[in-house]
Amino acid sequence: MYKRRNILPVLFMCLFISSCGYKFAGTGSLPKGIKSIYINMLENASSETGIENVITNDLIYEFTRINKNLVTNPGNADAELSGKISEVSTNTVSHVNSYTTQERRVRVNVKIRLSSKGGNVIWGPNDISGSETFDVQQGDKHRTDQNRKEAIKTLSKRLAEKIYNRMTENF
């Protein structure tokens, strides 16, 4: 009898969640019935060398991980994902004292759009941005630069997930 009382609330929640149309982020389909997509190399309008490769590769990974409709030839695609990294900035988050930085934050802004074969924009939010903090190693500029690069890699993965999820959320 005790087990039966525990199962009923769980069954009720499962029934409720499935009946209200709830689904996990990014599990929807591409907009406007798009079946195949080509991801173009992002432009880099920032001073951060090579960041366009990192973010583009993470976008490709995210789309191939979840959606198997990624093509390598733009002529075979229903739509093309392209964009520009408009800004990469770094600012101080916390100090050890008034002259010494302990932690910094790197912020990346990306303008992205999904266009049909005819060039019409199907989907394109104004900007998608994200930030990640990293430690500043006093007296070790090389280690601080490494921490910043690791923060950019982490941020890039999250930006790719955010772009995919926003594009496929069919609410």
Backbone torsions as a table, in degrees:
resi	resn	phi	psi	omega
1	MET	NA	-37.7	-179.0
2	TYR	-62.9	-41.6	-179.5
3	LYS	-66.3	-37.4	-179.1
4	ARG	-63.4	-38.6	178.8
5	ARG	-66.1	-32.9	179.0
6	ASN	-75.3	-31.6	-177.3
7	ILE	-74.6	-36.8	-177.0
8	LEU	-58.5	-47.2	177.6
9	PRO	-62.3	-37.0	178.8
10	VAL	-65.4	-45.2	178.1
11	LEU	-62.5	-40.8	178.0
12	PHE	-61.4	-43.9	179.7
13	MET	-64.4	-41.5	178.4
14	CYS	-61.7	-44.0	179.0
15	LEU	-64.0	-43.2	-179.9
16	PHE	-63.6	-46.7	-178.2
17	ILE	-64.8	-42.9	-178.5
18	SER	-70.6	-28.3	-177.2
19	SER	-84.5	-19.3	-176.6
20	CYS	-92.0	3.1	176.8
21	GLY	83.6	13.0	179.4
22	TYR	-66.3	139.3	173.2
23	LYS	-149.8	161.3	-178.8
24	PHE	-75.1	150.5	-179.5
25	ALA	-59.0	140.1	176.6
26	GLY	80.4	4.6	-179.1
27	THR	-95.9	1.9	178.4
28	GLY	-79.0	-170.4	-180.0
29	SER	-104.3	169.4	177.4
30	LEU	-66.9	152.6	-176.9
31	PRO	-66.1	155.8	173.2
32	LYS	54.2	31.1	176.4
33	GLY	71.6	18.5	178.6
34	ILE	-64.5	131.0	-179.8
35	LYS	-104.0	-33.9	-179.1
36	SER	-131.8	148.6	-174.1
37	ILE	-139.1	144.9	174.4
38	TYR	-115.9	134.1	178.7
39	ILE	-104.4	117.1	179.4
40	ASN	-84.2	151.8	175.7
41	MET	-61.4	129.1	178.9
42	LEU	-67.3	146.5	172.4
43	GLU	-78.7	153.9	179.1
44	ASN	-122.1	105.5	177.6
45	ALA	-98.5	8.6	179.8
46	SER	-98.8	176.9	177.7
47	SER	-93.4	4.2	-178.8
48	GLU	-85.3	104.9	-176.7
49	THR	-66.5	130.0	173.5
50	GLY	83.5	-3.5	-177.5
51	ILE	-65.9	-27.7	178.9
52	GLU	-63.3	-35.7	177.6
53	ASN	-67.6	-43.2	-178.0
54	VAL	-62.6	-50.0	-176.8
55	ILE	-70.1	-40.8	178.0
56	THR	-61.5	-43.9	178.7
57	ASN	-63.3	-38.1	177.4
58	ASP	-69.1	-34.9	174.6
59	LEU	-63.3	-46.2	179.0
60	ILE	-60.3	-45.0	179.0
61	TYR	-60.4	-46.6	-177.8
62	GLU	-61.5	-42.3	-179.4
63	PHE	-71.0	-36.7	179.1
64	THR	-75.8	-28.4	179.3
65	ARG	-67.6	-39.0	-173.9
66	ILE	-105.1	-43.0	-172.3
67	ASN	-117.1	122.0	-176.5
68	LYS	-87.3	14.0	-175.4
69	ASN	-100.9	28.2	178.5
70	LEU	-88.6	132.5	179.4
71	VAL	-116.2	156.7	-177.3
72	THR	-97.9	-5.8	179.7
73	ASN	-119.9	121.8	-177.6
74	PRO	-61.5	-25.7	178.9
75	GLY	-68.4	-21.5	-179.6
76	ASN	-94.7	1.1	-174.7
77	ALA	-98.9	148.0	172.7
78	ASP	-76.1	-27.9	-177.4
79	ALA	-151.0	161.6	-179.5
80	GLU	-126.2	130.8	175.6
81	LEU	-96.5	123.7	179.7
82	SER	-142.3	169.0	178.9
83	GLY	175.7	-172.2	-175.8
84	LYS	-142.3	135.4	171.6
85	ILE	-82.2	107.3	-172.1
86	SER	-87.1	-25.5	-177.2
87	GLU	-159.1	139.5	168.5
88	VAL	-129.8	119.1	-178.2
89	SER	-131.4	156.0	178.5
90	THR	-130.2	134.1	175.8
91	ASN	-138.9	163.1	-177.5
92	THR	-81.0	137.2	179.3
93	VAL	-104.2	-45.8	-178.6
94	SER	-144.9	156.8	-178.2
95	HIS	-120.9	151.7	169.8
96	VAL	-80.3	-44.1	173.1
97	ASN	-147.2	-171.7	-173.3
98	SER	-68.3	-11.8	-179.3
99	TYR	-116.6	-7.0	-172.9
100	THR	-122.5	124.5	178.7
101	THR	-85.1	136.9	177.7
102	GLN	-103.5	-37.4	-174.4
103	GLU	-144.9	141.5	177.6
104	ARG	-127.0	166.9	179.8
105	ARG	-129.1	132.5	173.6
106	VAL	-102.8	135.4	-178.3
107	ARG	-124.4	136.5	-179.9
108	VAL	-125.8	131.0	174.2
109	ASN	-111.9	132.5	-179.7
110	VAL	-127.4	131.6	171.0
111	LYS	-100.6	123.3	-174.3
112	ILE	-134.6	150.2	179.2
113	ARG	-151.7	151.4	175.0
114	LEU	-112.6	121.8	-176.7
115	SER	-118.5	146.7	176.9
116	SER	-76.1	174.3	177.8
117	LYS	-57.1	-33.5	179.7
118	GLY	-78.6	-4.5	178.9
119	GLY	93.7	-0.2	178.0
120	ASN	-73.8	134.9	178.9
121	VAL	-75.1	120.3	-179.8
122	ILE	-90.8	-40.7	-177.6
123	TRP	-147.9	137.0	178.9
124	GLY	-175.9	94.1	175.5
125	PRO	-67.8	161.5	-179.6
126	ASN	-56.7	-64.5	178.9
127	ASP	-142.0	148.8	169.9
128	ILE	-122.8	129.9	-177.2
129	SER	-136.9	163.8	176.8
130	GLY	-159.0	165.7	178.8
131	SER	-143.7	158.5	179.8
132	GLU	-148.0	137.5	179.2
133	THR	-91.3	156.3	175.9
134	PHE	-147.9	154.8	-179.0
135	ASP	-81.4	144.4	173.3
136	VAL	-99.9	123.1	179.2
137	GLN	-93.9	110.9	-177.3
138	GLN	-61.3	128.3	178.3
139	GLY	78.1	4.2	-178.3
140	ASP	-134.9	81.1	-177.8
141	LYS	-61.9	-37.4	179.7
142	HIS	-60.3	-45.8	-179.9
143	ARG	-66.3	-37.8	176.8
144	THR	-62.9	-42.3	176.7
145	ASP	-62.8	-39.6	177.1
146	GLN	-63.4	-42.1	177.9
147	ASN	-61.8	-39.3	179.0
148	ARG	-65.1	-43.4	179.0
149	LYS	-63.8	-39.1	176.6
150	GLU	-64.9	-38.6	177.5
151	ALA	-63.7	-39.4	178.3
152	ILE	-65.0	-39.8	178.2
153	LYS	-63.2	-43.7	178.3
154	THR	-63.6	-45.2	179.7
155	LEU	-62.3	-40.4	179.5
156	SER	-60.6	-43.5	178.4
157	LYS	-62.0	-43.2	179.6
158	ARG	-68.2	-36.5	176.7
159	LEU	-63.9	-42.0	178.3
160	ALA	-61.4	-42.8	177.1
161	GLU	-63.3	-42.6	-179.1
162	LYS	-63.7	-42.9	179.4
163	ILE	-62.9	-47.8	179.8
164	TYR	-60.9	-46.9	-178.6
165	ASN	-62.9	-42.1	178.8
166	ARG	-66.7	-36.5	-178.6
167	MET	-70.3	-30.0	-174.2
168	THR	-106.3	8.3	178.3
169	GLU	-82.5	104.6	-177.2
170	ASN	-96.2	69.0	-178.0
171	PHE	-84.9	NA	NA
